[in-house]
């Protein structure tokens, strides 16, 4: 069953509309969606390594544009949209204390969240809510997301064949580890 699902996912990753799907997920992940675009990027690059740089570029552009939506949610709609999103992630209580320190370290917060698995949407909404300068937010988002997506693309472009072979031979183990990391990440974000 897992092998069939894997092969179907790889076929979908090579679909003619896969880049549009990636763009949509990367855009939404930066403001409201909880699933990282890496979940689409990785099979897309493994399916077509020659398109690794294009895939990373699409994820970068869509993610930064989605980050601007998150910024707007924080700046203009925090009470009605931003707060419920952050409450769902368990971050509402820490908002006031975080707000007082955020802009002092805003560059580093955006950079860290943009590169690491920390939910980028939390920082995009916070950047708008705290009034971080828009130019700083955009420049830092471009840098952080480029580092993240192009690093993933470079690693998969360089080592994609062995990675794909490993995944295909140990699909059950890879899926179990991935799910444990995903669930652990959600618990970590929820209780930090």
QUIBEL-V332323 format. One record per pair of residues at least 24 apart in sequence whose ideal C-beta (glycine too) atoms are under 10 Angstrom apart, sorted by sequence separation. I is the first residue (numbers start at 1). GAP is how many residues later the second one is. If there is no record, write none. Layout:
# QUIBEL-V332323
<<I:GAP> <I:GAP>>
This chain:
# QUIBEL-V332323
<<98:24> <102:24> <103:24> <106:24> <120:24> <18:25> <19:25> <37:25> <102:25> <106:25> <107:25> <120:25> <18:26> <37:26> <106:26> <107:26> <110:26> <114:26> <13:27> <36:27> <99:27> <102:27> <103:27> <106:27> <110:27> <113:27> <114:27> <12:28> <13:28> <91:28> <98:28> <102:28> <103:28> <110:28> <112:28> <113:28> <114:28> <115:28> <116:28> <120:28> <13:29> <14:29> <15:29> <18:29> <37:29> <101:29> <102:29> <103:29> <107:29> <110:29> <111:29> <114:29> <115:29> <9:30> <13:30> <14:30> <18:30> <29:30> <89:30> <95:30> <99:30> <100:30> <102:30> <103:30> <106:30> <107:30> <110:30> <111:30> <114:30> <115:30> <9:31> <12:31> <13:31> <91:31> <95:31> <98:31> <99:31> <106:31> <109:31> <110:31> <113:31> <114:31> <115:31> <117:31> <11:32> <12:32> <13:32> <14:32> <15:32> <19:32> <26:32> <27:32> <30:32> <31:32> <89:32> <98:32> <99:32> <107:32> <108:32> <111:32> <112:32> <113:32> <114:32> <115:32> <116:32> <9:33> <10:33> <13:33> <14:33> <18:33> <22:33> <26:33> <29:33> <30:33> <33:33> <86:33> <89:33> <103:33> <107:33> <110:33> <111:33> <114:33> <115:33> <9:34> <10:34> <13:34> <14:34> <22:34> <25:34> <26:34> <27:34> <28:34> <29:34> <30:34> <31:34> <32:34> <85:34> <91:34> <95:34> <106:34> <110:34> <111:34> <114:34> <115:34> <9:35> <12:35> <13:35> <19:35> <23:35> <26:35> <27:35> <28:35> <30:35> <31:35> <86:35> <91:35> <95:35> <109:35> <110:35> <113:35> <114:35> <10:36> <11:36> <19:36> <22:36> <23:36> <26:36> <27:36> <30:36> <31:36> <85:36> <86:36> <89:36> <107:36> <111:36> <115:36> <6:37> <9:37> <10:37> <14:37> <18:37> <22:37> <25:37> <26:37> <27:37> <29:37> <30:37> <31:37> <32:37> <85:37> <107:37> <9:38> <10:38> <19:38> <20:38> <23:38> <24:38> <25:38> <26:38> <27:38> <28:38> <29:38> <30:38> <31:38> <32:38> <19:39> <23:39> <26:39> <27:39> <30:39> <31:39> <71:39> <82:39> <86:39> <18:40> <19:40> <22:40> <23:40> <26:40> <27:40> <30:40> <31:40> <82:40> <85:40> <86:40> <22:41> <25:41> <26:41> <27:41> <28:41> <29:41> <30:41> <31:41> <32:41> <13:42> <20:42> <23:42> <24:42> <27:42> <28:42> <31:42> <82:42> <83:42> <19:43> <23:43> <27:43> <31:43> <67:43> <82:43> <86:43> <81:44> <82:44> <67:46> <82:46> <83:46> <67:47> <74:47> <78:47> <82:47> <73:48> <74:48> <77:48> <78:48> <32:49> <74:49> <31:50> <32:50> <64:50> <70:50> <74:50> <75:50> <78:50> <79:50> <31:51> <34:51> <63:51> <70:51> <73:51> <74:51> <77:51> <78:51> <33:52> <69:52> <70:52> <71:52> <72:52> <73:52> <74:52> <75:52> <76:52> <77:52> <78:52> <32:53> <67:53> <70:53> <71:53> <72:53> <74:53> <75:53> <76:53> <31:54> <34:54> <66:54> <67:54> <70:54> <71:54> <74:54> <75:54> <34:55> <66:55> <69:55> <70:55> <71:55> <73:55> <74:55> <75:55> <32:56> <67:56> <68:56> <69:56> <70:56> <71:56> <72:56> <73:56> <74:56> <75:56> <63:57> <67:57> <70:57> <71:57> <74:57> <75:57> <66:58> <67:58> <70:58> <71:58> <74:58> <68:59> <69:59> <70:59> <75:59> <64:60> <67:60> <68:60> <63:61> <67:61> <71:61> <72:62> <71:63> <117:64> <117:65> <68:66> <71:66> <119:66> <70:67> <71:67> <118:67> <119:67> <122:67> <117:68> <68:69> <67:70> <68:70> <71:70> <118:70> <119:70> <67:71> <70:71> <117:71> <118:71> <117:72> <64:73> <67:73> <68:73> <64:74> <67:74> <118:74> <64:75> <66:75> <67:75> <64:76> <65:76> <64:77> <67:77> <63:78> <64:78> <67:78> <38:79> <63:79> <66:79> <64:80> <36:81> <60:81> <61:81> <63:81> <64:81> <60:82> <63:82> <64:82> <36:83> <37:83> <62:83> <63:83> <30:84> <36:84> <60:84> <61:84> <34:85> <60:85> <61:85> <63:85> <33:86> <59:86> <60:86> <63:86> <34:87> <59:87> <60:87> <62:87> <33:88> <60:88> <61:88> <30:89> <31:89> <32:89> <56:89> <57:89> <59:89> <60:89> <29:90> <30:90> <31:90> <56:90> <59:90> <60:90> <29:91> <30:91> <58:91> <59:91> <29:92> <32:92> <56:92> <57:92> <28:93> <30:93> <31:93> <32:93> <56:93> <57:93> <59:93> <60:93> <26:94> <30:94> <31:94> <55:94> <56:94> <59:94> <29:95> <30:95> <55:95> <56:95> <53:96> <56:96> <57:96> <90:96> <31:97> <52:97> <53:97> <55:97> <56:97> <89:97> <90:97> <52:98> <55:98> <56:98> <91:98> <94:98> <54:99> <90:99> <91:99> <52:100> <53:100> <56:100> <89:100> <90:100> <52:101> <53:101> <55:101> <56:101> <89:101> <90:101> <91:101> <51:102> <52:102> <55:102> <88:102> <90:102> <52:103> <89:103> <49:104> <52:104> <53:104> <52:105> <51:106> <52:106> <41:107> <45:107> <49:107> <50:107> <37:108> <41:108> <45:108> <49:108> <52:108> <44:109> <45:109> <49:109> <38:110> <42:110> <45:110> <46:110> <49:110> <30:111> <37:111> <38:111> <41:111> <42:111> <45:111> <46:111> <49:111> <36:112> <37:112> <41:112> <44:112> <45:112> <48:112> <49:112> <42:113> <43:113> <47:113> <38:114> <42:114> <46:114> <30:115> <37:115> <41:115> <45:115> <46:115> <49:115> <46:117> <47:117> <42:118> <45:118> <46:118> <26:119> <45:119> <42:121> <43:121> <46:121> <42:122> <46:122> <26:123> <43:124> <42:125> <42:136> <39:139> <39:143> <36:146> <35:147> <34:148> <36:149> <34:151> <34:152> <10:154> <34:155> <10:157> <10:158> <6:161> <7:161> <6:162> <3:165> <6:165> <5:166> <3:168> <6:168> <2:169> <3:169> <6:169> <2:170> <5:170> <2:172> <2:173>>
